[in-house]
């Protein structure tokens, strides 16, 4: 499956192994990924596509902000954290 902007991915290699990101753009050799915190939309991280695992969910990047991206990825990056408002 080819990477496209808006796909959600998990890093499989590197210091960010296991973290989840959204693909912002794709060029010939690299995918530009962001998580809204360490790698913001304005300065995404370059990552080799073979080091990324693709998820089935997609993000609508049309009007998303860094905060919206963090909120979207929170359930993947912190699966065991409970929502305080549900308690």
Contact map, one row per residue, 1 for C-alpha under 8 A:
111000000000000000000000000000000000000000000000000000000000000000000000000000000000000
111100000000000000000000000000000000000000000000000000000000000000000000000000000000000
111110100000000000000010010000100000000000000000100001000000000000000000000000000000000
011111100000000000000010110000000000000000000000000000000000000000000000000000000000000
001111100000000000000111110000000000000000000000000000000000100000000000000000000000000
000111110000000000000111000000000000000000000000000000000111100000000000000000000000000
001111111000000000000110000000000000000000000000000001111110000000000000000000000000000
000001111100000000011110000000000000000000000000000001111110000000000000000000000000000
000000111110000000011110000000000000000000000000000111100000000000000000000000000000000
000000011111000011111000000000000000000000000000000111100000000000000000000000000000000
000000001111110111111000000000000000000000000000001110000000000000000000000000000000000
000000000111110011000000000000000000000000000000001110000000000000000000000000000000000
000000000011111111000000000000000000000000000000001100000000000000000000000000000000000
000000000011111110000000000000000000000000000000000000000000000000000000000000000000000
000000000000111110000000000000000000000000000000000000000000000000000000000000000000000
000000000010111111100000000000000000000000000000000000000000000000000000000000000000000
000000000111111111100000000000000000000000000000000000000000000000000000000000000000000
000000000111100111110000000000000000000000000000000000000000000000000000000000000000000
000000000110000111111000000000000000000000000000000000000000000000000000000010000000000
000000011110000001111100000000000010000000000000000000000000000000000000100110000000000
000000011110000000111110000000001110000000000000000000000000000000000000100000000000000
000011111000000000011111000000001110000000000000000000000010000000001000000000000000000
001111111000000000001111110000111100000000000000000000000000000000000000000000000000000
000011000000000000000111110000111100000010010000000000000000100000000000000000000000000
000110000000000000000011111000111000000000000000000000000000000000000000000000000000000
001110000000000000000011111111110000000000000000000000000000000000000000000000000000000
000000000000000000000000111111100000000000000000000000000000000000000000000000000000000
000000000000000000000000011111000000000000000000000000000000000000000000000000000000000
000000000000000000000000011111100000000000000001100000000000000000000000000000000000000
000000000000000000000000011111110000000000000111100000000000000000000000000000000000000
001000000000000000000011111011111000000000000111100000000000000000000000000000000000000
000000000000000000000011110001111100000000011110000000000000000000000000000000000000000
000000000000000000001111100000111110001000011110000000000000000000000000000000000000000
000000000000000000001111000000011111111110111000000000000000000000000000000000000000000
000000000000000000011100000000001111111110000000000000000000000001001100100000000000000
000000000000000000000000000000000111111110000000000000000000000011111100000000000000000
000000000000000000000000000000000111111100000000000000000000000001000100000000000000000
000000000000000000000000000000000111111100000000000000000000000000000000000000000000000
000000000000000000000000000000001111111110111000000000000000000000000000000000000000000
000000000000000000000000000000000111111111110000000000000000000001000000000000000000000
000000000000000000000001000000000111001111110000000000000000000011000000000000000000000
000000000000000000000000000000000000000111110000000000000000000000000000000000000000000
000000000000000000000000000000000100001111111000000000000000000000000000000000000000000
000000000000000000000001000000011100001111111100000000000000000000000000000000000000000
000000000000000000000000000000011100001000111110000000000000000000000000000000000000000
000000000000000000000000000001111000000000011111000000000000000000000000000000000000000
000000000000000000000000000001111000000000001111101100000000000000000000000000000000000
000000000000000000000000000011100000000000000111111100000000000000000000000000000000000
001000000000000000000000000011100000000000000011111100000000000000000000000000000000000
000000000000000000000000000000000000000000000001111110000000000000000000000000000000000
000000000011100000000000000000000000000000000011111110000000000000000000000000000000000
000000001111100000000000000000000000000000000011111111000000000000000000000000000000000
000000001111000000000000000000000000000000000000011111100000000000000000000000000000000
001000111100000000000000000000000000000000000000000111110000000000000000000000000000000
000000111100000000000000000000000000000000000000000011111100000000000000000000000000000
000000110000000000000000000000000000000000000000000001111100000000000000000000000000000
000000110000000000000000000000000000000000000000000000111110000000000000000000000000000
000001110000000000000000000000000000000000000000000000111111000000000000000000000000000
000001110000000000000100000000000000000000000000000000001111100000000000000000000000000
000001000000000000000000000000000000000000000000000000000111111100000000000000000000000
000011000000000000000001000000000000000000000000000000000011111100000000000000000000000
000000000000000000000000000000000000000000000000000000000001111100000000000000000000000
000000000000000000000000000000000000000000000000000000000001111110000000000000000000000
000000000000000000000000000000000000000000000000000000000001111111011000000000000000000
000000000000000000000000000000000001000010000000000000000000001111111000000000000000000
000000000000000000000000000000000011100110000000000000000000000111111100000000000000000
000000000000000000000000000000000001000000000000000000000000000011111110000000000000000
000000000000000000000000000000000001000000000000000000000000000111111111000000000000000
000000000000000000000100000000000011000000000000000000000000000111111111100000000000000
000000000000000000000000000000000011100000000000000000000000000001111111110000000000000
000000000000000000000000000000000000000000000000000000000000000000111111111000000000000
000000000000000000000000000000000000000000000000000000000000000000011111111000000000000
000000000000000000011000000000000010000000000000000000000000000000001111111110000000000
000000000000000000000000000000000000000000000000000000000000000000000111111111100000000
000000000000000000000000000000000000000000000000000000000000000000000011111111100000000
000000000000000000010000000000000000000000000000000000000000000000000000111111100000000
000000000000000000110000000000000000000000000000000000000000000000000000111111100000000
000000000000000000000000000000000000000000000000000000000000000000000000011111111000000
000000000000000000000000000000000000000000000000000000000000000000000000011111111000000
000000000000000000000000000000000000000000000000000000000000000000000000000001111100000
000000000000000000000000000000000000000000000000000000000000000000000000000001111110000
000000000000000000000000000000000000000000000000000000000000000000000000000000011111010
000000000000000000000000000000000000000000000000000000000000000000000000000000001111111
000000000000000000000000000000000000000000000000000000000000000000000000000000000111111
000000000000000000000000000000000000000000000000000000000000000000000000000000000011111
000000000000000000000000000000000000000000000000000000000000000000000000000000000111111
000000000000000000000000000000000000000000000000000000000000000000000000000000000011111
